[in-house]
Amino acid sequence: MRVLVVGASGLIGQHVVERLRAVGHGATTAARTARDGVDHTLDATRASGAEFRALMAGHDGVVFAAGADDREVPRGPAYPVFHRGNVAPVVRLLTAAREEGLTRAVVLGSYYTHFHREHPGWRLAERHPYIRSRVEQARLGRVAAGPDLPVAVLELPFVFGRARDREPNWAGPLDRWARSRSPLLAPPGGSAATTARCVAEVAVDALERASGEDIPVSGENLTWSGMIGRVAGAAGHPRPVRRLPGAVVRAALWATWAAHAARGRQSGLDPRHLGDLLLRELFIPPTRPESLDPAIAETFPRDRR
């Protein structure tokens, strides 16, 4: 296959490109910033369908590995910002892919769409602009692709790993906390997690099979206390993790919402309802079971400078 990877300079995008080439496929790379290994500089949020088509000529498949991050807190209302980052570019990309005759596509999404589908009573898309954008990304992207272009949506949890200078967007603050003298605190609940390398393997497999499935990706389920403890241990600062009462977490989240509201900001994950997620066990039966310890050590190296 010959595959266009949009967002190829990011953590997962780099791993997807590496995996494609390792198993004998061709990869054309596009990213917002010019750097070594990027064939085309392209801002996916601004690129037109014609620009996407020009890049896709002669390709079999496309991977969308870009998008707006759930930590963004734009001026309200927030949904148009997340629509512009996650939905609109995927619709233009997959429309262009259909018109160019591509036969397979992968969109890197979020595991929140898995829980939206499995637990409609949680009202996730209604309450959280970011989650709504991921739900609409999958739905409208497939509408744009049409019936002859299967689109696999990878539903990703926390992803550990590293690719050159790229690490998970959330790793920096956690790394500084783990190496500090501050006590480690964790609420009840936890999350599924995986590695960037595993995501790349699943993405390439989905391309090879021309899958049109929703694919939750999980290597291991971690409690928050377990995750924080393992991060601190990998960073060379092991210490006990104390339990943080759920009521304290909810109060802090409400205070965060009030601070955002006072500045006219709206989070992609609404703090008023975020406790309902953070305090749950957002676990997914491991789809590719693996120990995360090597990837955690790679993300939080003991000798970090």
VORO-795808 format. One record per residue (C-alpha): residue number from 1; x negated, y negated, z negated. Coordinates in pm, 1 decimal, decimal comma, m for minus. Example, Ala and Ser with C-alpha at 12.3 -4.5 7.8 and 13.67 -1.06 7.14 Angstrom:
residues 2
n:1&east:m1230,0&north:450,0&up:m780,0
n:2&east:m1367,0&north:106,0&up:m714,0
This chain:
residues 305
n:1&east:0,0&north:0,0&up:0,0
n:2&east:m87,6&north:m364,7&up:29,7
n:3&east:56,8&north:m565,4&up:m258,4
n:4&east:81,1&north:m938,1&up:m334,5
n:5&east:33,7&north:m1011,3&up:m705,8
n:6&east:173,3&north:m1349,2&up:m816,1
n:7&east:23,5&north:m1455,7&up:m1148,9
n:8&east:m288,2&north:m1251,0&up:m1078,9
n:9&east:m519,8&north:m1450,1&up:m1307,0
n:10&east:m322,8&north:m1374,4&up:m1624,4
n:11&east:m389,8&north:m1095,6&up:m1871,7
n:12&east:m152,5&north:m842,9&up:m1717,2
n:13&east:m192,9&north:m971,1&up:m1361,8
n:14&east:m566,0&north:m898,9&up:m1369,9
n:15&east:m504,5&north:m547,9&up:m1497,7
n:16&east:m244,8&north:m485,3&up:m1224,5
n:17&east:m490,7&north:m594,3&up:m955,8
n:18&east:m764,2&north:m374,6&up:m1104,6
n:19&east:m530,9&north:m73,9&up:m1121,4
n:20&east:m406,6&north:m119,4&up:m765,1
n:21&east:m760,2&north:m124,7&up:m629,9
n:22&east:m876,5&north:160,4&up:m853,4
n:23&east:m621,5&north:398,1&up:m701,5
n:24&east:m685,6&north:291,0&up:m343,3
n:25&east:m431,0&north:16,4&up:m273,6
n:26&east:m496,9&north:m333,8&up:m145,1
n:27&east:m417,3&north:m638,9&up:m358,1
n:28&east:m379,2&north:m1000,4&up:m252,1
n:29&east:m398,5&north:m1237,7&up:m547,9
n:30&east:m215,2&north:m1564,1&up:m608,1
n:31&east:m226,8&north:m1780,2&up:m919,9
n:32&east:m165,1&north:m2136,0&up:m1032,5
n:33&east:m530,4&north:m2211,7&up:m1105,0
n:34&east:m823,8&north:m2148,6&up:m874,5
n:35&east:m1082,7&north:m1910,6&up:m1018,2
n:36&east:m1298,1&north:m1617,5&up:m916,9
n:37&east:m1087,3&north:m1336,9&up:m778,3
n:38&east:m790,9&north:m1555,4&up:m679,2
n:39&east:m724,1&north:m1552,5&up:m305,7
n:40&east:m452,9&north:m1819,2&up:m301,6
n:41&east:m382,3&north:m2108,5&up:m539,0
n:42&east:m5,8&north:m2124,7&up:m583,2
n:43&east:229,8&north:m2262,6&up:m848,3
n:44&east:515,6&north:m2013,0&up:m836,9
n:45&east:757,3&north:m2261,3&up:m995,3
n:46&east:707,3&north:m2498,4&up:m701,2
n:47&east:635,8&north:m2264,2&up:m411,5
n:48&east:897,2&north:m2251,9&up:m137,9
n:49&east:1034,1&north:m1940,1&up:23,1
n:50&east:831,7&north:m2022,0&up:335,3
n:51&east:510,5&north:m2037,8&up:129,7
n:52&east:588,5&north:m1703,0&up:m28,4
n:53&east:662,8&north:m1549,1&up:311,1
n:54&east:332,4&north:m1671,4&up:451,1
n:55&east:147,8&north:m1488,3&up:173,2
n:56&east:354,2&north:m1170,8&up:212,0
n:57&east:300,4&north:m1111,6&up:582,3
n:58&east:169,0&north:m759,6&up:633,0
n:59&east:235,5&north:m649,7&up:274,5
n:60&east:440,2&north:m360,1&up:142,1
n:61&east:513,9&north:m482,4&up:m208,8
n:62&east:499,7&north:m773,0&up:m450,3
n:63&east:448,8&north:m810,8&up:m826,0
n:64&east:569,8&north:m1113,8&up:m1020,2
n:65&east:344,2&north:m1150,7&up:m1324,7
n:66&east:404,4&north:m1518,4&up:m1399,3
n:67&east:677,7&north:m1710,1&up:m1579,2
n:68&east:767,2&north:m1928,7&up:m1876,6
n:69&east:660,9&north:m1815,8&up:m2223,6
n:70&east:912,5&north:m1761,1&up:m2503,3
n:71&east:713,9&north:m1989,4&up:m2734,8
n:72&east:792,0&north:m2301,1&up:m2531,2
n:73&east:996,6&north:m2566,7&up:m2712,7
n:74&east:1106,2&north:m2811,3&up:m2440,8
n:75&east:1342,1&north:m3103,1&up:m2472,0
n:76&east:1698,4&north:m2981,7&up:m2493,2
n:77&east:1879,1&north:m2833,1&up:m2323,3
n:78&east:1612,7&north:m2565,6&up:m2291,7
n:79&east:1775,9&north:m2326,9&up:m2046,3
n:80&east:1700,9&north:m2529,7&up:m1728,6
n:81&east:1330,8&north:m2518,6&up:m1818,7
n:82&east:1333,7&north:m2139,7&up:m1857,4
n:83&east:1547,4&north:m2100,6&up:m1544,8
n:84&east:1290,2&north:m2304,8&up:m1354,3
n:85&east:1004,9&north:m2089,1&up:m1486,0
n:86&east:1158,0&north:m1741,0&up:m1483,4
n:87&east:1463,9&north:m1726,5&up:m1259,1
n:88&east:1426,7&north:m1967,3&up:m966,3
n:89&east:1078,5&north:m1851,2&up:m855,4
n:90&east:1181,0&north:m1484,6&up:m868,6
n:91&east:1489,9&north:m1556,3&up:m658,0
n:92&east:1278,9&north:m1740,0&up:m397,6
n:93&east:1007,3&north:m1473,9&up:m409,0
n:94&east:1242,5&north:m1178,3&up:m364,1
n:95&east:1447,7&north:m1355,9&up:m99,7
n:96&east:1123,9&north:m1407,0&up:94,0
n:97&east:1022,5&north:m1044,7&up:29,9
n:98&east:1353,8&north:m920,0&up:171,2
n:99&east:1322,9&north:m1145,9&up:475,9
n:100&east:963,0&north:m1033,2&up:533,0
n:101&east:1064,4&north:m666,7&up:516,4
n:102&east:882,5&north:m563,2&up:199,7
n:103&east:988,9&north:m227,9&up:58,8
n:104&east:914,9&north:m252,0&up:m314,4
n:105&east:880,3&north:m506,6&up:m593,6
n:106&east:799,4&north:m525,8&up:m963,9
n:107&east:895,7&north:m805,9&up:m1202,4
n:108&east:724,9&north:m823,8&up:m1540,1
n:109&east:1003,6&north:m909,8&up:m1782,5
n:110&east:1073,8&north:m888,1&up:m2154,5
n:111&east:1193,7&north:m612,4&up:m2384,8
n:112&east:1462,3&north:m851,3&up:m2504,8
n:113&east:1661,5&north:m754,0&up:m2193,8
n:114&east:1646,6&north:m392,5&up:m2314,6
n:115&east:1797,8&north:m490,2&up:m2648,6
n:116&east:2050,2&north:m717,8&up:m2475,0
n:117&east:2166,6&north:m416,9&up:m2276,8
n:118&east:2160,3&north:m172,5&up:m2569,0
n:119&east:2316,6&north:m405,5&up:m2827,6
n:120&east:2567,6&north:m643,7&up:m2666,2
n:121&east:2699,7&north:m731,1&up:m3010,8
n:122&east:2374,4&north:m913,2&up:m3086,0
n:123&east:2474,1&north:m1177,8&up:m2825,1
n:124&east:2110,4&north:m1235,2&up:m2735,4
n:125&east:2158,2&north:m1408,9&up:m2400,4
n:126&east:2426,4&north:m1632,2&up:m2548,8
n:127&east:2209,9&north:m1739,8&up:m2841,8
n:128&east:1861,4&north:m1763,6&up:m2691,6
n:129&east:1784,6&north:m1960,4&up:m2371,6
n:130&east:1466,5&north:m1762,5&up:m2307,5
n:131&east:1645,5&north:m1427,5&up:m2326,1
n:132&east:1922,9&north:m1558,6&up:m2102,8
n:133&east:1657,0&north:m1652,0&up:m1846,1
n:134&east:1513,2&north:m1300,3&up:m1853,2
n:135&east:1856,9&north:m1142,8&up:m1811,6
n:136&east:1933,3&north:m1374,3&up:m1519,3
n:137&east:1587,1&north:m1317,5&up:m1374,1
n:138&east:1660,1&north:m946,6&up:m1336,8
n:139&east:2019,5&north:m988,3&up:m1220,5
n:140&east:1974,0&north:m1269,9&up:m968,3
n:141&east:1638,2&north:m1136,3&up:m851,0
n:142&east:1802,2&north:m810,7&up:m749,4
n:143&east:2085,4&north:m996,7&up:m579,5
n:144&east:1827,5&north:m1191,1&up:m379,1
n:145&east:1637,4&north:m872,2&up:m291,7
n:146&east:1946,4&north:m698,5&up:m157,8
n:147&east:2015,7&north:m325,7&up:m145,4
n:148&east:1713,9&north:m227,7&up:64,3
n:149&east:1442,3&north:m377,9&up:m155,4
n:150&east:1425,3&north:m194,5&up:m490,6
n:151&east:1308,3&north:m412,5&up:m778,9
n:152&east:1167,7&north:m250,7&up:m1092,3
n:153&east:1186,0&north:m471,1&up:m1402,7
n:154&east:927,2&north:m382,1&up:m1666,7
n:155&east:1065,2&north:m470,5&up:m2010,5
n:156&east:753,1&north:m559,7&up:m2207,4
n:157&east:706,5&north:m586,7&up:m2585,5
n:158&east:392,6&north:m719,3&up:m2758,3
n:159&east:98,9&north:m651,5&up:m2526,2
n:160&east:m255,0&north:m606,5&up:m2660,5
n:161&east:m572,0&north:m618,8&up:m2455,6
n:162&east:m806,3&north:m855,3&up:m2280,3
n:163&east:m910,4&north:m940,2&up:m1924,7
n:164&east:m1223,6&north:m1154,2&up:m1901,7
n:165&east:m1127,7&north:m1474,5&up:m2090,8
n:166&east:m756,2&north:m1394,6&up:m2096,7
n:167&east:m585,4&north:m1261,7&up:m2407,6
n:168&east:m220,9&north:m1251,0&up:m2522,0
n:169&east:m75,2&north:m1601,7&up:m2558,9
n:170&east:10,4&north:m1537,2&up:m2922,9
n:171&east:m328,1&north:m1393,3&up:m3020,6
n:172&east:m510,9&north:m1715,1&up:m3111,0
n:173&east:m309,0&north:m1819,3&up:m3419,1
n:174&east:m292,8&north:m1461,7&up:m3545,5
n:175&east:m668,0&north:m1424,3&up:m3501,3
n:176&east:m741,8&north:m1741,3&up:m3701,4
n:177&east:m505,2&north:m1629,8&up:m3977,0
n:178&east:m655,4&north:m1280,5&up:m3994,4
n:179&east:m1007,6&north:m1425,2&up:m4034,4
n:180&east:m907,9&north:m1687,0&up:m4291,4
n:181&east:m896,6&north:m1657,5&up:m4668,6
n:182&east:m518,8&north:m1703,6&up:m4665,9
n:183&east:m305,1&north:m1417,4&up:m4798,8
n:184&east:m148,1&north:m1195,7&up:m4536,3
n:185&east:231,2&north:m1192,0&up:m4548,2
n:186&east:476,9&north:m993,8&up:m4338,9
n:187&east:856,4&north:m973,2&up:m4333,8
n:188&east:1057,7&north:m653,8&up:m4300,5
n:189&east:1104,0&north:m521,4&up:m3950,0
n:190&east:866,6&north:m459,6&up:m3664,9
n:191&east:823,9&north:m425,7&up:m3292,1
n:192&east:731,3&north:m195,8&up:m3010,4
n:193&east:390,8&north:m269,0&up:m2859,2
n:194&east:176,2&north:m159,6&up:m2568,6
n:195&east:m145,9&north:m244,3&up:m2385,2
n:196&east:m214,4&north:m446,9&up:m2073,0
n:197&east:m380,5&north:m142,6&up:m1920,6
n:198&east:m69,0&north:67,7&up:m1976,5
n:199&east:155,5&north:m201,0&up:m1827,1
n:200&east:m60,0&north:m203,9&up:m1516,5
n:201&east:m34,3&north:173,2&up:m1482,6
n:202&east:344,5&north:159,6&up:m1515,5
n:203&east:366,4&north:m125,6&up:m1263,9
n:204&east:160,7&north:55,5&up:m1000,7
n:205&east:355,1&north:377,7&up:m1057,6
n:206&east:681,3&north:186,0&up:m1007,4
n:207&east:547,3&north:41,2&up:m683,4
n:208&east:438,1&north:380,8&up:m557,2
n:209&east:779,8&north:528,4&up:m632,1
n:210&east:963,1&north:219,8&up:m498,1
n:211&east:1154,4&north:224,5&up:m825,6
n:212&east:1449,2&north:m2,8&up:m881,9
n:213&east:1484,5&north:80,6&up:m1251,9
n:214&east:1475,6&north:m115,7&up:m1573,0
n:215&east:1164,9&north:30,1&up:m1739,3
n:216&east:1107,0&north:m32,5&up:m2111,8
n:217&east:736,7&north:2,7&up:m2186,4
n:218&east:619,5&north:112,7&up:m2530,1
n:219&east:306,7&north:283,9&up:m2656,2
n:220&east:359,5&north:262,5&up:m3029,8
n:221&east:607,4&north:113,7&up:m3276,4
n:222&east:456,3&north:m105,1&up:m3549,1
n:223&east:602,5&north:m263,4&up:m3858,2
n:224&east:501,2&north:m627,8&up:m3895,0
n:225&east:294,7&north:m541,9&up:m4201,4
n:226&east:126,8&north:m257,9&up:m4012,1
n:227&east:48,5&north:m478,6&up:m3713,4
n:228&east:m95,9&north:m762,3&up:m3921,8
n:229&east:m298,3&north:m521,0&up:m4132,9
n:230&east:m448,4&north:m352,6&up:m3828,0
n:231&east:m532,4&north:m688,7&up:m3669,4
n:232&east:m710,4&north:m803,4&up:m3985,8
n:233&east:m899,0&north:m475,2&up:m4005,3
n:234&east:m1009,5&north:m499,0&up:m3641,5
n:235&east:m1127,0&north:m856,5&up:m3697,6
n:236&east:m1340,9&north:m741,8&up:m3990,5
n:237&east:m1130,7&north:m898,7&up:m4266,5
n:238&east:m918,8&north:m613,5&up:m4405,6
n:239&east:m696,9&north:m693,1&up:m4703,0
n:240&east:m352,3&north:m602,1&up:m4833,9
n:241&east:m44,5&north:m734,3&up:m4656,7
n:242&east:221,3&north:m860,2&up:m4894,8
n:243&east:592,7&north:m831,7&up:m4824,6
n:244&east:764,7&north:m1159,5&up:m4738,6
n:245&east:1134,9&north:m1158,3&up:m4835,6
n:246&east:1374,2&north:m1186,5&up:m4545,4
n:247&east:1556,7&north:m1475,0&up:m4713,7
n:248&east:1235,9&north:m1679,0&up:m4711,9
n:249&east:1189,0&north:m1608,7&up:m4341,0
n:250&east:1542,8&north:m1718,4&up:m4258,7
n:251&east:1504,7&north:m2040,1&up:m4462,5
n:252&east:1178,8&north:m2123,2&up:m4284,0
n:253&east:1338,1&north:m2060,8&up:m3944,4
n:254&east:1631,4&north:m2289,0&up:m4024,6
n:255&east:1384,0&north:m2559,8&up:m4130,6
n:256&east:1205,0&north:m2511,8&up:m3798,4
n:257&east:1532,9&north:m2551,9&up:m3610,4
n:258&east:1608,5&north:m2874,1&up:m3800,7
n:259&east:1263,9&north:m3013,6&up:m3718,8
n:260&east:1309,7&north:m2931,3&up:m3349,4
n:261&east:1659,4&north:m3083,1&up:m3344,7
n:262&east:1532,1&north:m3405,6&up:m3503,2
n:263&east:1288,1&north:m3443,3&up:m3211,3
n:264&east:1541,9&north:m3347,7&up:m2945,5
n:265&east:1370,9&north:m3014,2&up:m2882,5
n:266&east:1522,3&north:m2670,5&up:m2829,8
n:267&east:1332,7&north:m2345,1&up:m2861,4
n:268&east:1366,2&north:m2063,0&up:m2613,8
n:269&east:1430,7&north:m1836,1&up:m2911,3
n:270&east:1677,4&north:m2020,8&up:m3133,2
n:271&east:1536,0&north:m2023,1&up:m3488,9
n:272&east:1887,6&north:m2019,0&up:m3635,5
n:273&east:1935,7&north:m1668,9&up:m3495,3
n:274&east:1574,8&north:m1554,5&up:m3471,8
n:275&east:1585,2&north:m1393,7&up:m3814,7
n:276&east:1838,3&north:m1147,4&up:m3676,7
n:277&east:1562,4&north:m1029,3&up:m3440,9
n:278&east:1243,7&north:m1064,8&up:m3644,9
n:279&east:1384,8&north:m878,8&up:m3942,8
n:280&east:1497,0&north:m580,6&up:m3733,5
n:281&east:1290,5&north:m287,8&up:m3618,3
n:282&east:1273,6&north:m369,0&up:m3247,7
n:283&east:1149,1&north:m22,2&up:m3169,0
n:284&east:1157,1&north:161,0&up:m2837,6
n:285&east:1085,0&north:534,1&up:m2814,6
n:286&east:727,9&north:539,2&up:m2677,7
n:287&east:740,9&north:575,8&up:m2301,0
n:288&east:363,3&north:619,3&up:m2277,5
n:289&east:248,8&north:717,7&up:m2626,9
n:290&east:m96,1&north:589,9&up:m2716,1
n:291&east:m291,4&north:460,7&up:m3012,3
n:292&east:m313,4&north:83,5&up:m2992,4
n:293&east:m628,6&north:66,0&up:m3204,5
n:294&east:m874,3&north:29,5&up:m2911,4
n:295&east:m665,2&north:m247,9&up:m2754,6
n:296&east:m620,5&north:m422,6&up:m3090,2
n:297&east:m998,2&north:m412,8&up:m3138,9
n:298&east:m1043,8&north:m550,7&up:m2786,8
n:299&east:m800,2&north:m835,0&up:m2856,8
n:300&east:m942,2&north:m918,8&up:m3200,3
n:301&east:m1313,3&north:m825,5&up:m3178,8
n:302&east:m1506,4&north:m815,2&up:m3503,4
n:303&east:m1791,5&north:m1025,9&up:m3357,5
n:304&east:m1570,6&north:m1291,8&up:m3199,8
n:305&east:m1752,4&north:m1623,8&up:m3157,3
